[in-house]
Amino acid sequence: MLEIRRIVAVMIAMAVAPSALALAADPARMRTADPPASVADRNAFALALLSRLAPASEAGNVVVSPQGVSRVLAMAAEGASGETAAEIRRAGRLPASARSLDLIDPARPRSRLGLNVRAVPNDGYGLKVQEVPAGSPAAKAGLAPGDLILTVEDRPVRSLAALRDAVEAAGAGGRPVRTRIYAFGSGKVVEIAIQPEAVSTPSPYAARDAAFVQRGLAIRPEFRAALDRAFHAPLISLDFASDPRGAAGEIVRFATSAGDATPRPDVSAIDASTRLVLLDAVAFEAEWQHPFPPDSPAPFTGADGRRTEVPTLRRTGRYAMASSPDGSMLAEIPYVDDSFSFVLALPTEGKSPRALIASLSADAFDSRRRALKPRRVDLQLPRFGVASTHRLNAPLAAMGVTLAFSPRADFSNLVARQPGDALDRLALGSVVQSAYLKVTPRGTRAGAATTAAVVTLDAEAEPVAFHADRPFAFFLVDRRTGLIVFAGVLDDPARPD
């Protein structure tokens, strides 16, 4: 009888304490001559996976990290060969070179020209400066905490994104930028010249990969090199064959070592037949650009039509939003970091968010997100937490990954050939992801999206109501690329996470 040894791929989407964000990618992750992977392909995979995990025939809250699934599939593809590798890449919409994924990695470090100050939108009148580093060009020019930044080179700056874009455009030639400010100390509007600096900031999204291999297994040098070069993943030897429980415990310890807020990975599928576990661990934690007041009870109509009182966040301010001809609405809530946002997709009343997701292609999602326009919004959404554990064999098989799970799997790029050795016969055994996401008045853990606040000095119209008081879909988006890193559906905010 053909003996099949299993590769167990475990994907964990985890939210961690801020100290754990040291896991963010180092600059080496960016050193690649390969072209960037397609964001449209990544988002097409994200939407297809979410549709499989939240089918129209079922109800219930769902959260998934498609980015985590992609990276584990990409690692598995590096060990596969022939049609097995091609099938994984087709189904996962993966590039031929895994290193291409680095160029759109949400965890990558960012360096841009900026004023090197901490500021927040001032709800209608510039940006309020909160911190200016001592001795910095901004401090030497006279900028101080409490001041309002009004324009850069005569361009109004009503959001952090607008400030960064204006400074980058004006400071590209290396000259100081004319900055109009309201000086809090003197109470006057003045113009100063500030020399932009190269500002590097860590991403609120952190990630790390690892591979755990059966001790003594002869791993091919090419696979080992691919793990290091494309994923910066250590190869850690464990004894699955003799002590599967101990090996599983080591994986749990590795995954949760980042901080107390990390969930335990589901390692129940690990047994004595396991020969390799591929791990991707991701973390996101950020505060809203404009925190919400404390939550208060408000009605929410669930997928079953039942109306209940749930803790609800509410704030009136400027948010990017748009309506579609079908009556559905999108709104974007920005984080302090401003490079990520939380996108709410609210279907027409009486319609399901699952139907809305099924109608979205990657291009349609991108077009709708780009069509969002800042306006005054009465924003309301429940305070909620969602937790999911997904066993992904069946969804991935339905998306086209079949050979990898079968006796015909070809993982000959993984193990050095030893003719007649049963260890040559490897197959993908179990793909599992544990994920969670929490939305609070202060911000989001595990996945969140923030909209840049755009402030105007003009008279405001009556705020547009965006009340997420019925089931909706949500997406955590890297605004620099448009990449979906977390996605989900909320049917019942009262359901425990």
C-alpha positions as CSV (number, residue, x, y, z in Angstrom):
1,M,0.0,0.0,0.0
2,L,1.3,3.5,-0.9
3,E,2.4,5.3,2.3
4,I,1.6,9.0,2.3
5,R,3.5,11.2,4.7
6,R,1.8,14.5,5.4
7,I,2.9,18.1,5.3
8,V,0.7,20.1,7.7
9,A,0.5,23.7,6.9
10,V,-0.8,25.9,9.7
11,M,-1.7,29.5,9.2
12,I,-2.3,31.8,12.1
13,A,-3.6,35.3,12.0
14,M,-2.8,36.8,15.3
15,A,-3.2,40.2,17.0
16,V,-0.4,41.0,19.5
17,A,0.6,43.6,21.9
18,P,2.5,46.6,20.5
19,S,5.8,45.3,21.7
20,A,5.4,42.3,19.4
21,L,5.4,44.5,16.4
22,A,9.2,44.1,16.4
23,L,8.3,41.2,14.2
24,A,7.9,43.6,11.3
25,A,9.9,42.9,8.2
26,D,13.5,44.0,8.1
27,P,14.9,45.9,5.1
28,A,16.3,42.7,3.6
29,R,12.7,41.8,2.7
30,M,12.8,44.5,0.1
31,R,16.0,43.4,-1.6
32,T,14.7,41.8,-4.7
33,A,15.0,42.5,-8.5
34,D,11.7,40.6,-9.2
35,P,8.6,42.6,-10.3
36,P,6.0,43.2,-7.6
37,A,3.2,40.6,-7.3
38,S,-0.2,41.7,-8.6
39,V,-2.4,43.3,-6.0
40,A,-5.4,42.5,-8.2
41,D,-4.5,38.8,-8.1
42,R,-4.0,38.9,-4.4
43,N,-7.4,40.6,-3.9
44,A,-9.1,38.2,-6.3
45,F,-7.9,35.3,-4.2
46,A,-9.0,37.1,-1.0
47,L,-12.5,37.6,-2.3
48,A,-12.8,34.1,-3.7
49,L,-11.6,32.6,-0.4
50,L,-14.0,34.8,1.6
51,S,-16.9,33.7,-0.6
52,R,-16.0,30.1,0.1
53,L,-15.9,30.6,3.8
54,A,-19.0,32.8,3.9
55,P,-21.4,31.1,1.4
56,A,-24.8,32.6,0.8
57,S,-26.4,29.5,2.2
58,E,-24.9,29.9,5.7
59,A,-25.1,32.6,8.4
60,G,-22.5,33.5,11.1
61,N,-19.6,35.8,11.6
62,V,-16.4,35.1,9.6
63,V,-12.9,36.6,9.6
64,V,-9.9,35.4,7.6
65,S,-6.5,36.6,6.7
66,P,-6.1,35.8,3.0
67,Q,-2.5,37.2,3.1
68,G,-1.6,34.5,5.7
69,V,-3.1,31.8,3.5
70,S,-1.3,33.1,0.4
71,R,2.1,33.0,2.1
72,V,1.7,29.4,3.3
73,L,0.6,28.3,-0.1
74,A,3.6,30.1,-1.6
75,M,5.9,28.3,0.8
76,A,4.3,25.0,-0.1
77,A,4.6,25.8,-3.8
78,E,8.4,26.2,-3.4
79,G,8.6,22.6,-2.2
80,A,6.3,21.3,-5.0
81,S,7.2,20.4,-8.5
82,G,5.4,19.9,-11.9
83,E,1.6,20.1,-12.0
84,T,1.4,20.1,-8.2
85,A,3.3,23.4,-8.0
86,A,1.5,24.9,-11.0
87,E,-1.9,24.0,-9.5
88,I,-1.1,25.7,-6.2
89,R,0.1,28.8,-8.0
90,R,-3.0,28.9,-10.2
91,A,-5.5,28.4,-7.4
92,G,-3.6,30.8,-5.1
93,R,-3.0,33.3,-8.0
94,L,0.6,33.3,-6.9
95,P,3.5,34.9,-8.9
96,A,6.1,32.6,-10.4
97,S,8.7,34.1,-8.0
98,A,7.7,34.1,-4.4
99,R,10.1,37.0,-3.8
100,S,7.7,39.2,-5.8
101,L,5.3,39.0,-2.8
102,D,7.8,41.0,-0.7
103,L,7.2,44.1,-2.8
104,I,3.6,44.3,-1.7
105,D,4.2,42.9,1.8
106,P,2.1,44.9,4.3
107,A,4.8,44.4,6.9
108,R,7.5,46.0,4.8
109,P,9.3,49.1,6.3
110,R,8.3,52.4,4.9
111,S,10.5,55.3,4.1
112,R,9.1,58.6,2.7
113,L,9.9,62.3,2.7
114,G,8.0,64.0,5.5
115,L,8.1,66.7,8.1
116,N,8.9,64.1,10.8
117,V,6.1,65.4,13.2
118,R,3.2,63.7,14.8
119,A,-0.1,65.3,13.9
120,V,-3.8,64.5,13.7
121,P,-6.7,65.9,11.5
122,N,-8.4,68.8,13.3
123,D,-12.0,68.1,12.1
124,G,-12.2,70.9,9.5
125,Y,-9.2,73.1,10.0
126,G,-5.8,71.6,9.0
127,L,-3.7,69.2,11.0
128,K,-3.0,69.7,14.7
129,V,0.6,69.1,15.6
130,Q,1.1,66.8,18.7
131,E,4.8,66.2,18.8
132,V,7.9,67.8,17.1
133,P,11.3,66.1,17.7
134,A,13.8,68.4,19.4
135,G,16.5,69.6,17.0
136,S,14.6,68.5,13.9
137,P,14.2,70.7,10.8
138,A,10.6,71.3,11.7
139,A,11.5,72.4,15.3
140,K,14.3,74.7,13.9
141,A,11.8,76.3,11.5
142,G,9.5,77.1,14.4
143,L,6.8,74.4,14.3
144,A,5.6,73.5,17.8
145,P,3.0,71.2,19.5
146,G,-0.4,72.8,19.3
147,D,0.2,74.5,16.0
148,L,-2.1,73.8,13.0
149,I,-0.6,72.9,9.6
150,L,-2.8,74.5,7.0
151,T,-1.1,74.3,3.6
152,V,2.1,73.0,2.0
153,E,3.2,74.9,-1.1
154,D,-0.4,76.4,-1.2
155,R,-2.0,72.9,-1.2
156,P,-4.5,72.5,1.7
157,V,-3.6,69.6,4.0
158,R,-6.7,68.2,5.7
159,S,-5.5,64.6,6.2
160,L,-2.2,62.9,7.0
161,A,-2.2,61.4,3.5
162,A,-2.6,64.8,1.9
163,L,0.3,66.1,4.0
164,R,2.6,63.3,3.0
165,D,1.7,63.6,-0.7
166,A,2.2,67.4,-0.6
167,V,5.6,67.2,1.1
168,E,6.8,64.4,-1.2
169,A,5.8,66.4,-4.3
170,A,7.2,69.7,-3.0
171,G,10.4,68.3,-1.4
172,A,11.5,65.9,-4.2
173,G,14.1,68.5,-5.3
174,G,15.7,68.6,-1.9
175,R,14.6,72.1,-1.1
176,P,12.6,73.3,1.9
177,V,8.8,73.4,1.5
178,R,6.7,76.5,2.2
179,T,4.3,75.6,5.1
180,R,1.5,77.8,6.2
181,I,0.6,77.3,9.9
182,Y,-1.5,78.7,12.6
183,A,1.0,79.3,15.4
184,F,-0.7,78.4,18.7
185,G,1.7,80.5,20.8
186,S,1.2,83.8,18.9
187,G,-2.3,83.2,17.6
188,K,-1.2,84.2,14.1
189,V,-1.1,82.5,10.7
190,V,2.5,82.5,9.5
191,E,4.5,80.9,6.7
192,I,7.7,78.9,7.5
193,A,10.1,76.8,5.4
194,I,10.7,73.3,6.6
195,Q,13.4,71.0,5.1
196,P,11.7,67.5,4.5
197,E,13.4,64.4,6.0
198,A,13.5,60.8,5.1
199,V,11.1,59.3,7.6
200,S,11.0,55.6,8.3
201,T,8.1,54.2,10.3
202,P,7.3,50.6,11.3
203,S,4.1,49.1,9.9
204,P,1.3,48.3,12.3
205,Y,1.1,45.0,10.5
206,A,3.8,42.5,11.5
207,A,4.5,39.1,10.1
208,R,6.9,36.2,10.4
209,D,7.1,32.8,8.8
210,A,8.7,29.6,9.9
211,A,9.1,26.0,8.8
212,F,9.3,23.1,11.3
213,V,10.8,19.9,9.8
214,Q,11.2,16.3,11.0
215,R,14.6,15.9,12.6
216,G,16.9,14.0,10.2
217,L,14.8,14.7,7.1
218,A,17.1,15.6,4.1
219,I,15.7,18.9,3.0
220,R,16.8,20.0,-0.4
221,P,19.2,23.0,-0.3
222,E,17.0,24.8,-2.9
223,F,14.0,24.7,-0.7
224,R,16.0,25.8,2.3
225,A,17.3,28.7,0.3
226,A,13.8,29.6,-0.9
227,L,12.5,29.7,2.7
228,D,15.3,32.1,3.7
229,R,15.4,34.2,0.5
230,A,11.7,34.7,-0.1
231,F,10.1,34.3,3.4
232,H,13.0,34.9,5.8
233,A,11.7,31.8,7.5
234,P,13.9,29.7,9.9
235,L,13.9,26.0,9.4
236,I,13.5,24.4,12.9
237,S,14.0,20.7,13.5
238,L,11.5,18.8,15.7
239,D,10.7,15.1,16.3
240,F,7.2,14.6,15.0
241,A,7.7,10.9,14.5
242,S,8.5,10.0,18.1
243,D,6.9,12.9,20.0
244,P,4.1,14.6,18.0
245,R,2.6,16.2,21.1
246,G,5.9,17.7,22.1
247,A,6.5,19.0,18.6
248,A,3.1,20.6,18.5
249,G,3.8,22.3,21.8
250,E,7.0,23.8,20.5
251,I,5.1,25.2,17.5
252,V,2.5,26.7,19.9
253,R,5.3,28.2,22.0
254,F,7.0,29.7,18.9
255,A,3.7,31.2,17.6
256,T,2.6,32.7,20.9
257,S,6.0,34.0,22.0
258,A,5.3,37.4,20.5
259,G,2.9,38.4,23.2
260,D,0.0,37.4,25.5
261,A,-2.6,38.6,23.0
262,T,-1.8,35.9,20.4
263,P,-4.2,33.0,20.0
264,R,-3.0,29.4,20.2
265,P,-2.6,27.9,16.7
266,D,-4.8,24.9,15.9
267,V,-2.2,22.1,15.9
268,S,-4.7,19.2,16.4
269,A,-3.9,17.7,13.0
270,I,-0.2,17.1,13.9
271,D,0.6,13.5,14.5
272,A,3.4,11.0,14.0
273,S,3.0,11.1,10.2
274,T,3.7,14.8,10.0
275,R,7.0,15.7,8.4
276,L,6.8,19.5,7.9
277,V,4.7,22.3,9.3
278,L,4.6,25.7,7.5
279,L,3.7,28.6,9.7
280,D,2.7,32.2,8.9
281,A,1.9,34.5,11.9
282,V,0.5,38.0,11.3
283,A,-0.4,40.7,13.7
284,F,-2.2,44.1,13.3
285,E,-2.8,46.6,16.0
286,A,-3.6,50.3,15.4
287,E,-5.7,53.1,16.9
288,W,-8.2,55.1,15.0
289,Q,-7.2,58.5,13.7
290,H,-10.2,59.8,15.5
291,P,-11.2,57.6,18.5
292,F,-14.9,57.1,19.0
293,P,-16.6,58.1,22.2
294,P,-17.5,55.3,24.6
295,D,-19.9,52.9,23.1
296,S,-23.6,53.0,24.0
297,P,-26.5,50.6,23.2
298,A,-28.2,50.9,19.8
299,P,-30.4,48.5,17.7
300,F,-28.8,46.0,15.2
301,T,-30.9,43.9,12.9
302,G,-29.3,40.5,12.5
303,A,-29.3,38.2,9.4
304,D,-32.3,36.4,10.9
305,G,-34.3,39.7,11.1
306,R,-34.1,39.7,14.9
307,R,-33.5,43.2,16.3
308,T,-31.3,43.5,19.4
309,E,-29.6,46.2,21.4
310,V,-25.8,45.9,21.0
311,P,-22.8,48.2,22.2
312,T,-22.4,50.7,19.3
313,L,-19.7,53.2,18.3
314,R,-21.0,56.5,16.9
315,R,-19.2,59.6,15.6
316,T,-20.0,62.4,13.2
317,G,-17.0,63.6,11.2
318,R,-15.4,63.5,7.8
319,Y,-15.0,60.0,6.3
320,A,-14.5,58.7,2.8
321,M,-17.7,57.0,1.6
322,A,-19.7,56.3,-1.5
323,S,-23.0,54.8,-2.6
324,S,-23.5,52.5,-5.6
325,P,-26.5,52.3,-8.0
326,D,-27.6,49.1,-6.2
327,G,-28.0,51.0,-3.0
328,S,-25.0,49.5,-1.2
329,M,-22.5,51.8,0.6
330,L,-18.8,51.7,1.4
331,A,-17.2,53.8,4.1
332,E,-13.5,53.9,5.2
333,I,-12.3,54.6,8.7
334,P,-8.6,55.7,8.9
335,Y,-6.1,54.7,11.6
336,V,-3.5,57.0,13.1
337,D,-0.8,55.3,10.8
338,D,-2.9,56.4,7.8
339,S,-1.4,53.7,5.6
340,F,-4.2,51.2,6.6
341,S,-7.9,51.6,6.7
342,F,-11.0,49.7,7.7
343,V,-13.5,49.5,4.9
344,L,-17.2,48.8,5.7
345,A,-19.3,47.4,2.9
346,L,-23.0,47.8,3.9
347,P,-25.5,46.2,1.5
348,T,-28.9,47.5,0.7
349,E,-31.3,47.0,3.5
350,G,-32.8,43.5,3.3
351,K,-29.9,42.2,1.2
352,S,-27.0,39.9,2.5
353,P,-23.4,41.0,2.7
354,R,-22.6,37.6,1.2
355,A,-24.4,38.5,-2.0
356,L,-22.4,41.8,-2.1
357,I,-19.1,39.9,-1.7
358,A,-20.1,37.5,-4.5
359,S,-20.7,40.4,-6.8
360,L,-17.3,42.0,-6.2
361,S,-14.4,41.3,-8.4
362,A,-10.9,42.5,-7.5
363,D,-11.3,45.3,-10.1
364,A,-14.7,46.3,-8.8
365,F,-13.5,46.4,-5.2
366,D,-10.6,48.6,-6.2
367,S,-12.8,50.9,-8.3
368,R,-15.3,51.3,-5.5
369,R,-12.6,52.0,-3.0
370,R,-11.0,54.6,-5.2
371,A,-14.4,56.2,-5.8
372,L,-14.7,57.0,-2.0
373,K,-15.0,60.7,-1.4
374,P,-14.6,62.5,1.9
375,R,-17.8,64.0,3.3
376,R,-19.4,64.6,6.6
377,V,-20.8,61.3,7.9
378,D,-22.9,60.2,10.9
379,L,-21.0,57.0,11.3
380,Q,-22.3,54.2,13.4
381,L,-21.1,50.6,13.8
382,P,-21.2,48.0,16.5
383,R,-18.3,47.3,18.9
384,F,-17.5,43.7,18.0
385,G,-15.1,40.8,18.0
386,V,-15.0,38.0,15.6
387,A,-12.9,34.8,15.9
388,S,-12.7,31.9,13.3
389,T,-10.9,28.7,12.9
390,H,-10.9,27.5,9.3
391,R,-10.0,24.1,8.1
392,L,-9.1,25.0,4.5
393,N,-8.6,21.7,2.7
394,A,-12.1,21.7,1.2
395,P,-12.3,25.4,0.3
396,L,-8.8,25.2,-1.3
397,A,-9.7,22.0,-3.2
398,A,-12.8,23.8,-4.5
399,M,-10.6,26.6,-5.7
400,G,-8.4,24.2,-7.6
401,V,-5.8,22.8,-5.2
402,T,-6.4,19.0,-5.6
403,L,-3.2,17.2,-6.5
404,A,-1.4,18.6,-3.4
405,F,-3.8,16.8,-1.1
406,S,-3.7,13.5,-3.1
407,P,-1.4,10.5,-3.3
408,R,-0.3,11.9,-6.7
409,A,1.2,15.0,-5.1
410,D,4.7,15.9,-6.2
411,F,6.8,17.5,-3.5
412,S,10.1,16.4,-5.0
413,N,11.6,20.0,-4.6
414,L,11.2,19.6,-0.8
415,V,13.2,16.5,0.1
416,A,16.5,15.3,-1.3
417,R,15.9,12.1,-3.3
418,Q,16.7,8.8,-1.7
419,P,15.4,6.1,-4.0
420,G,12.9,3.7,-2.4
421,D,12.6,5.9,0.7
422,A,8.9,6.3,1.7
423,L,9.7,9.9,2.8
424,D,9.8,10.8,-0.9
425,R,6.0,10.3,-1.0
426,L,4.7,13.5,0.5
427,A,1.3,15.2,0.3
428,L,-0.4,18.2,1.9
429,G,-2.4,17.0,4.8
430,S,-4.1,19.8,6.6
431,V,-4.3,23.6,6.1
432,V,-5.7,25.4,9.1
433,Q,-6.1,29.1,10.0
434,S,-7.1,30.7,13.3
435,A,-7.9,34.4,13.1
436,Y,-9.7,37.1,15.1
437,L,-10.5,40.7,14.9
438,K,-11.7,43.2,17.5
439,V,-13.2,46.7,17.0
440,T,-13.2,49.0,20.0
441,P,-13.7,52.8,20.5
442,R,-9.9,53.2,20.4
443,G,-9.0,51.1,17.4
444,T,-8.6,47.6,16.0
445,R,-6.6,44.5,16.8
446,A,-5.8,41.8,14.1
447,G,-7.4,43.8,11.3
448,A,-8.7,47.3,10.8
449,A,-9.2,50.0,8.3
450,T,-8.9,53.8,8.7
451,T,-10.1,56.6,6.5
452,A,-8.1,59.8,6.3
453,A,-10.2,62.7,7.7
454,V,-10.6,65.5,5.1
455,V,-11.3,68.9,6.6
456,T,-12.8,71.9,4.9
457,L,-13.3,75.5,5.9
458,D,-16.5,75.6,3.8
459,A,-20.0,75.4,5.4
460,E,-20.9,71.8,6.0
461,A,-23.9,70.0,4.6
462,E,-26.1,67.8,6.8
463,P,-24.1,64.7,7.6
464,V,-24.8,61.6,5.5
465,A,-26.0,58.6,7.6
466,F,-23.8,55.5,7.4
467,H,-25.3,53.2,10.1
468,A,-23.9,49.7,10.1
469,D,-27.0,48.5,12.0
470,R,-27.4,45.4,10.0
471,P,-25.1,42.7,8.7
472,F,-22.1,44.0,6.7
473,A,-18.8,42.9,5.2
474,F,-15.5,44.4,6.3
475,F,-12.0,44.6,4.8
476,L,-8.6,45.6,6.3
477,V,-6.7,47.3,3.5
478,D,-3.1,48.4,3.0
479,R,-3.9,51.8,1.4
480,R,-0.5,52.0,-0.2
481,T,-1.2,49.1,-2.5
482,G,-4.9,48.4,-2.0
483,L,-4.1,44.9,-0.7
484,I,-6.8,43.2,1.4
485,V,-5.0,41.7,4.4
486,F,-8.1,40.7,6.5
487,A,-11.7,40.3,5.4
488,G,-14.9,39.1,7.0
489,V,-18.6,39.3,7.5
490,L,-20.5,40.4,10.6
491,D,-23.9,38.9,11.0
492,D,-24.3,39.2,14.8
493,P,-22.2,41.5,16.9
494,A,-23.7,40.1,20.1
495,R,-22.3,36.6,19.3
496,P,-19.2,35.9,21.5
497,D,-15.9,35.9,19.6
